[in-house]
Amino acid sequence: MLFNSVEFLIFLPVVFLLYWFVFKPRKSQNLLLLAASYVFYGWWDWRFLLLIVATSASSYVSGLLIAHFEGNRTSRRLVSTVNIVFNLLILATFKYFNFFVDNLDALFSAMGYKLDWVTLDVVLPVGISFYTFQALSYSIDVYRHNIKPTRSMVDFFAYISFFPQLVAGPIERATKLLPQFQRNRSFDQSAAIDGSRQMLWGFFKKMVVADTCAYFVNMSWDNYASLSSINLLMLGVLFTFQIYCDFSGYSDIAIGCARLFGFNLTRNFNYPYFSRSIPEFWRRWHISLMTWFRDYVYIPLGGSRCSKVKVVRNTLIVFFVSGLWHGANWTFVVWGLFHALIISIYVVLGLKGKYPDDSNRWLPSFKALMQMLITFLLAVVGWIIFRATSISEAWQFLNGLATHWWFDGLIQGTKGIALMAPVFLLEWVQRHKQHALQFSGHGLCRYRPVRWAIYYLLIFAIYKLALVQNVSQTFIYFQF
């Protein structure tokens, strides 16, 4: 079920009313959320539910067994390893099997051998990378004694399948989200109102800005070879806006939706395009994924507390895995390594990539603005690689960006760039808040008519540009 669908507009208020007015006991509420989450996820294909049940059951049992073998380090490690391998095998089979087979076939064909491989004609289950990582973090944290295993199957299965963040995150840790299922919740009107505002902002970014940019990107991308440098840059910028508003928009909707039910999810974006360096960009972009890799991959490898050579090695490994996590295509791997290379330069030169807090400044300094612009342009290059369907396409696109110095008019798409202007403006003003519509009692927004004018303007834009013109697109990160 899509957030930006009529079905969800019916589904959400029904579940909300049942949750607060019918299923009042905590256990009943958790059971309702579990059932609703399975309906939400099974809306695409009920057979996908078998995978999420298998992942949930494996991690649930592993947690109990790890606790059962307390004091026996070998058995605890064996149980944890078996669960990790089992879940990664499911992920690899559905997401990477054909990718590995095709690459092995190409490798042997280059050496003159023809292999008769079997490929799987399967559809990638929506959100499998997200809920797999969420399940893995539970058993790892139980093994590390960061959390005690839960004996309630309903609580645990609801934690893995919680519908607001099920298919595209944030990737929640059991240490934060699971305890929220284990305690009583009461309706908080102020939290629900603020969550509704965050959902509205997310819907605007997704349905108005991202989908408008997507329309022009999809229309022009296949003809990139004939475009001038300025148009190629414009196309790259449009996709840069698209993927940000698409993914951060989903996160805003998910976080706001969860607050309607009394849950607080992890912040996933912190205005990344205001970053002044690539290291800072990755502290602000897809925060839940990058902290997952930091805690479960980077730090166990030695983190930053080792020689510069090993820090560079650790960085390359993390971004290689992160790129591969995004999809079964070498473009994602190269995209990850592109960013790893830039961060490695900071490591070698001893630069931190951190800057003084300027949240009290109305406008950035000229130096800060230039740093933001350079970081943004580097991000654009990365997103071009990310969007390309192959390495050769990415190379040709970037080569054209550097060599196609002619002007033959601008491609359509200025509308998408114009729509991004109010997003940047409002998010810059609100950059010290959790989301752009979290107004305080200062400035013009302390007046209710001003706030409501903004809300109605956003609602009108969603209705006019998204519903009337019908340019709706699926969420980009659903494919991961």
N, C-alpha and C positions, 0 to 999 in steps of 0.2 A: 504494500500500500504506500502510495506517495504522499508526502506532506502536502504537496500542491495539487491535491485531487479532491473532487467532490466527496468521494468515499471517506476521506479523512475528516472533512468538515462535518460529516455525520457521526463518524466513529468517535472523535474526541469528546464532544459534549455528552454523548451517551455514556461513555466510560467514566467521565468526570462526575456525572450525576449519580451513577451507580456507586462509584467509589466513596463519595462523601455522604450520601443520603441513604444508601441501602446496605452496603457492605462496610459497616462502621468498625467492627473489630479488626485489629491489625492482621491477624491470620487470614481473615476473609478478604481484606483488601489486597494482601499479597497474592492470594489465589486468583482474585479478579484480574490483577495486573498480569499474572502469568498467562491466564486464558486470553486476555486481550492482546498480549504481546504475541502469542502464537497465531491468533487470528490476523493480526497486523502483518506478521512475517509470512504466514502461509497464504496470504492474499495473492502473491505472485505464483507460487506453486507449492502445494501442500507437501510435496515430497521433500522439499528442502528442510522441513521440520525434523525429519529423521536425522539429519546431520547435526542440527543444533541440539537435539536431544542426546545424541551420542557424545558430542563434545561436553555437554553439561554433566551427563552421567559419569563419564570417565573422570572428569576433574573433581566431581563431588566424592566419588568413591576413593580416589587417590588421596584426597584430603583426610578422610577418615583413616585410611591405611597408614599414612605418614604419621598421624598422631598415635595410632595403635602400636607402631614400631618405635615409639620414643625410647631413646637409649641405644637403639640398634642402627648405627649410622649407615651401614651397608644396605640394609633393607629399606630404610627411608630413601636413600639415594636411588635405589633400584625402582621403587614405586614412582618417585618423581620423574625419573628418566623415561620409564615406560609410558607415563601419561603424556609427557612432552612429545615423545616420538610418535605416539598414536595420533595426537591432534595435528602435529605437523605433517604426518602422512596423509591425513584427510585433506588438509590444505593443499599439499603438494599435488595430490592426485587430481583434484578438481581445478586447480589454478595453474599448475606448472608442468603436468605430465607431458602434454603435447609440445610445450616449449622445449623441454629437455630432449624429447624424442626427435623433434625437427632439427635441433642443433647437433645432436649426435649423428643424425643421418647426413647432414651437410658436411660434418667433419670427415666421416668415412667416405663420402662421395668424392671429396677433394683428394683423398688418397687412393681413389680408384676402386673402392669397395661399395657395393650396393647392398644395403641392408633392408630387409623386409620387416619394417616395424609396424606394430599395431598402435593406432591412435584411438583416443576416446572421443566420441561425439557427445560431449556433455555440455550443459549450460553452467556457467560459473554461478554458484549460489550467491545471492546478494549479501554483502556484508560479512562474508566468511572470514576475511582477514581481521576484521574488527573483533568479532566475538571470540575468535580463536585466541587472539592475544589477551583478551580479557580473561578467558578461562585459564590460560597458561599462567598468568600473573598470580592467580589464586593459589594454585598448587605450589608455585615457587615460594610465595610468601608464607604458606603454611610450613614448608620445608625450612625456611629461614627463621621460623618462629616470630614472624611479623604479625601473624593473625592466627587465632585458634580456629580449627575447622568447624563448620556449622553442621549440625545434625538434621536441620530442617531442609528437606528436599525442595519444598515450595519456595522457601526464602532463597535458596541457592539458584534454583532454576529461574526464578523471577529476576535475580541479579544478572544472570547471563543474558537473558532475553528481554530486558526492560525496553519497551518499544520506542521511547523517545530517542535513545541513542544506539539502538540495536544495529542498524545497517550502515552507519557512517560516523559513529563515535559521538562524543569523546570516548576514548578507550578508558574505561574506569577501572581503578584498582579495587580489589575486594576490601582492602584496609579502609577505604573511604566510603564506598557505596553499600557494601553488604551490611554494615552496622545500621544503615538507615532503613533497611528492610526489617531489622531485628528490634526496632524500637517503635513505640506508638507515635502516630503522627496526628496532628490536629490542623485544621484548616487555618492558614495564615493569609488573611485578605491582602495585606500589603505585599507579601511575596507573590501571591497569585496575580495581582495587578501588575507588578514589575515584570513578572514572567510573561504576561500577555503583551506588554510593551516590547520586550525582547523578541518575542515571536513575530510581532508586527514588523520590527526592523529586519528580522531574518527573512520574512516573506518578501519585503520590499527589495532587499538585496538580491534574492534569488529570482523572483518572478518578474521583476522589472529590469534591474541592471544586468544580472548574469544572463538571463534568457535573451535579452535584447542583444547583448554582445555575442552570444552564441549564434544567433541568427546570422549575423554578418560574418563571423568567423567561419561558420560552416559553408556559407555561400561563396567565400573567397579563397579558402585554404587550398582547395584542389588546383587552383590556377596560380599558385604562388610563383611558378617559374616565369610567368609573363609579367610579374609585378615589379615596379620600381622599388628602389631602396626605401623611399619614404613610405610607400604603401606596405612594404614588408614590415617595417618598423611599426606602423599603425596596426597591422594585423597582429603582431606580437603583443603589443600593448593591449589590444582588445581582449586577447586570450588571457593576458595577465590579470585584467580586471574581471573577466568571466570566472576564472577558477577561484579567485579570492571571494567574490560575492556569492558564488555557488556554494563553496565549501563552508565559509564562515557563516553564510546565511543558514545553511543546514544546522550548524552548531548552535547558532542563536535560537533557532526554532526548537531544537532538542533540549537545550538548557532551559529555555522559557517554559516549554511544555512540562518538563520534569518538575518545575517549581509549582505548577498547578496541582501536583499530587504530593507536595511536601518534600521533594527531593532536591538536593543541591548537587549538580554535576560540576566536573572540572572545567575551568575555563580553557578553551581550545585555541583561541586567537587573541592576540594582544596588539592589534593594529600593526601588523608586520611591515606594511609598506611605509611606515614612518621610521623604520630601522636605519641606522647610520653605518652599518657594516653587515656582511653576510653572517658572521657568527651571531650578531644580535638578531638578525632576521630569523634564524633557526631557534632562537629562544622565544620568539613570538609566534611562529607559524606551527600549526598542528602540534600544540604543546603536549597533548596527551601521548602522542606517538613518540615524539623525540625524548620525552622523559622516560617512556617505557624502554626505549633502546639505551638510554643513559644508564638506567638502574639495572637492567638485565643483560646488557651486552658490553657497553663501554666501561663501566666501573669494574665488572669482573675481569676484564682484560687488563686492567691496570689504570684505566681512566687517564687523568692528567698527572698523576703522581708517579711519573716514571720519566725516562729520557725522552727528548724531543722526537727521536726516531720512533720510539714505541708509541708516543702520543699520535704521531702522524699515521702510524700503522693502525692504531685503534680507530682513528677518525675515518680512515679509508674503509675499514671493515664495517663500521656502523652505517656509513652512507651507501656502501655497496648493498648491504642487506636492506636498508631503507628503500633504495631504488627498486630492488627486486620485490619487496613487499608490495609496491604500488602496482606491479603488473608483470606479466610474462612477456616482456619485450626488452631488447637491449637498450632501447631509448631511455627507459626508466633507470637502468643501471648507469648509463653514461650521464644522465641528469644528476643522479646521486653523486657520482664521482666528480663531476664538474664542481659541485658545491664543496665536496671534500677537498679538492685541490685548492680552492680559494681559502678555506679554513686552515688548511695545512700551511699556507703561506703566512698566515697570522701566527701559527704555532712556531714556525721556524724563525720568524722575525721577533718573536717574543711579544707580540701585540695582543691585547686583551679583547679588543672589539667592544669595549664598554665605554660609555660616555656619561658625563654628569646629567642628573635629572633636570630636564628643562620644562617640566609640566606646568610651571608657573608662568612661562613666557607665552605671550599671545601669539607671537610669530617666531619661527626659528631664526637663528642667526644665519648669515650668508654661508658660513662654513658648514653648519649643520645641514642647511638646505642642499648644498652641493654633495655632501656625504649621502644624504637620502636619495638624491637623484642618481648618483653612481651605483648605489646598492640596488635601487629600483631597476636600472638598466641591466645590471648583472642578473637580477631575477628574471627579467624579460628574456634574456638569452637562454637561461635555464628552462623557462616555460616553453620556449620554442622547441627545444630538444624534447621536452616532456610531451608536447602535443603532436610531434611528428610521428608518422606511422613506421618509420624505419630510420636507421642511422644515415643512410644515403640521402633521404629526404631532409633530415635535419641539417646535414652538411650543405646541401644545395640551397636550402633556405638561408642559412647563415652566410654562405658565400654570396648569394644574391644581395643580401643586406649590405655587404661590403663593396659590391662591384656594380650593381644596377643603378648607376647614377644618371638617371633620366627622369623627366617629369611628364606624366601623361594624365594628369588629373588625379584626384583622390578617390579611393574606393569608398563605397558606402560604408558607414560605420561611425561617422562623427556623432550620430545620435547616441551610440553606446558610450563614447568618451564623454559627451556632454552630461549624460546621466550619472557618470562617476563623480563629477565635480561636487554635487551636494553631499555625496557619501563621504568623500575626503574631507570636505569642509566640516560637516557635523561630527565626524569621527575625530578630527583634529581638536575641535573645541571640547569634545567629551573624552579625550584620550586617557584621562585619569580615572574614568569610570569603567564599569564592567561592560556596558554597551551604550550605544549612542543615544538611546532614548531614556537613559537613567538621569532624569533631570533633577536638579537640586533647587533650593529656594533662592537662587541668585540669578541676576540678569533678567532678560525678557521672559524666560521660561518659568519664572516663578508665578506668572499670571496664567491662570487656568485657560482662558480663551486662546492664548498663544500656543499652549501645549496641545489643546484639542484641534487647533488649526493645523498643526503639524501632523497629528494623527489622521485627520480627515484627508489631508493632502496625500499622505502615503497610501491610504486606502483607495482614494480615487485613482492614483497612479497604478496601483495593482489591478484595479478593475479595468481601467482604460487600456493599459499597455499589455497586460497579461491575459485577462479574460476576454475582452472584446476582440483584440487583435490576434489572440490565440497563438502566441509564440512560445508556449510552454515547452520546456525541455526537462528530461530526467536529470537527477543530480549526478555530477561527474564522478564523485567518489563511490557511487553505488557499484561501479565496475571493479572496485578494489576490495 
